[in-house]
């Protein structure tokens, strides 16, 4: 797990792409409250990874990674709702769900790695 900054982390890169995908997919969505929640949750994932890593404390980093993982779960729930409301095509929604699950797995792996590094 060698990295210099959050920009080097593949999970951060994928979370950024996920947020951009959410924003682009919902540009014309008229369900403003759901759109806003999805945009906020998606942006929260890479933002919390970055904030935690920048704090230079393994304990803080793990705490913010857990927040990012929670936001990612919130986003996944909202994707399911958007599919059921017909705001997302099923195939596109399933692809988004799959990516969200992979990001959650990557976050969990990073949490374990940081715990191991700090001997917790």
Protein Blocks (a to p, Z undefined) as FASTA:
>chain_A
ZZfbfklpmklmmmmmmmmmmmmmmmmpcblmlmmmmmmmmmmmmmmmmmmmmnopaklm
mmmmmmmmmmmmmmmmmmmmmmmnopacfklmmmmmmmmmmmmmmmmmmmmmmmmmnoZZ
